[in-house]
Amino acid sequence: MQEIERKYLVTSMDFVREATEVIPIDQGYLHAQPPTVRVRLWGEQGFITIKGGSDPSGLAREEYEYEIPLADACSLLELCGSHRLSKVRHLVPYRGHTWEVDIFTGRHEGLVLAEIELSSIGEQYDLPPWVGEEVTGDPRYYNAMLARKQ
């Protein structure tokens, strides 16, 4: 399966009142270089995800995600050591798309990123007023890199 997404810095917290769902996320990386292997607690569910390297544009990559038992996800997160991060995801509908806006906590407090998943690289979409600079393809904003930063 291919994931196509664009990522932006967020300029205001106006999106919070528009969110239809808010989910706490704790995630860690068993392998942080492509292919990355991520373990995630999404609320009360566990997932393991394998992602290939990004294409040259930084927009697309292979992604395989599977739900796993919550107890297994918790145990695997412990194996990630310090390669973890926490955030609160807000699902925000805007003009026919659902934006995923992450407010990072812990050592990345203050970082807020918005992502939009697309069905094709050329798909058109509107930017919400609270979206700023695009950081798609900038490795500084990859979750795997953020999880390794101390």
N, C-alpha and C positions, 0 to 999 in steps of 0.2 A: 504494500500500500504506500502511496506517496503522500507526504504532507507538504502543503504549499501554504506558507504563512508570511505575513509582513509584521514587523515589530516597530513600535514607536515609543518614545518617551511621552509621559503624560504631563500636561502643563497646569491642570487644575483638578480638584477633587469633585467637580460638578457631576461626574458620572455616577457617584455613589447613590444618589437619589433615584437614578434610572435603573439600577441593577435589579434583575429579577431573581437572582440567586447569589448567595455568598457562601464560599466553601473554603475552610481552612485546609492548607496543603503542607505536608511535610515530605520532603523528597531528598533522596541521596543517590550517589552514583557509585556503582560497583566498578564501572569502567568509564572514564571521562573523555577518552579520545575515541573518535569514530572507529568502529561502531560503539556508540555510548550505550550503557546499560543502566537504566534508571529504575529505582524503586520509589513508589509514591503511595502515601496515604492521602486519599481524597475523601475528606470527611471520615466516614466509618468504613470505607472500602480500600482495598489494597490493589495495586497494579504494578506490573513490571513492563518496561518499555525498552525496545531496542531501536536505536536510530542510526542510520547510515550518515555518511558525510554529506554536507550541503553541496549543491551544484555551484558553479562559479558565481552565480548571481546571489547566492545565499538564501534564495527563496524556497527551494524544494529539496527534499531528501526522503529516503525511504523511512517508514516508521511502522513498527509492529507493537501493538499494546494488548496486554492480556490481564484480565482480572485474576487475582490470586487471593487465597485466604488471608484475612486480616492479620492473623497471628504470624503467618509466613512473612508478610510485608514488614511487620514490626521487627522480626528477627533479622531480616535482610537489611533493614535500615541500620541496625546496630553494626553490621559488617561494613557499612560505608564509612565508619569512623567520622572524621571531621569534614568529609566531602558531602555536606548536607546543607539544605537551606529550608527556610519556612516562609510562607507567604499566605495571603488571603486573596482568593480569586473572586472577582465580581463578574458575573455574566451580564453584559449590557447590550440589549438590542438597539441597533441604530440603522435605519433605512435599509432593511432587508438582510442585514448580517448581524451576527452576535459577536461582539467583541469580548475578549477575555482580558480583564484588567487585573494585574497582580500588584498588590501592595506588599512589599517585602518587609519582613520583620527581622529581629535579631541583628546580626552584624551588617545587614544591608538595609536597615531602617532608613526610610526616606526615599528609597528607589521605588518608582511606580512605572510599570511598563504595560502597554496595551498591545495585544496581538489580534490579528484577524486571519482566520483560516479561509483559504480560497479554493475553488474547485478547479481553477486553471491559472497559469501564470499571468495571462492577460486579462483576467476577470476585473471588471470595473467595480469600484465601490466609492462611497463617500466617506470623507474623514469627519469624525465628530469634532465639535469645537474644542474639546479638552485634549486633543491629540496634538503633539508637537513634532519634534525632529524624528525622522525615520532612522532606525538603527538596525534594520534588516541586514544580516550578513556581518555585522560588527561583532567579532568574537568576545568583546568585553561584556556583551549583554546576553551571551548564551548562558542558560541556566547551569550547564555543566561547568563553565568557567567560574561563575559566581559561587558555586558550591565549593570550589577549590580555594577561592580567595580567603585569606585569613584576616 
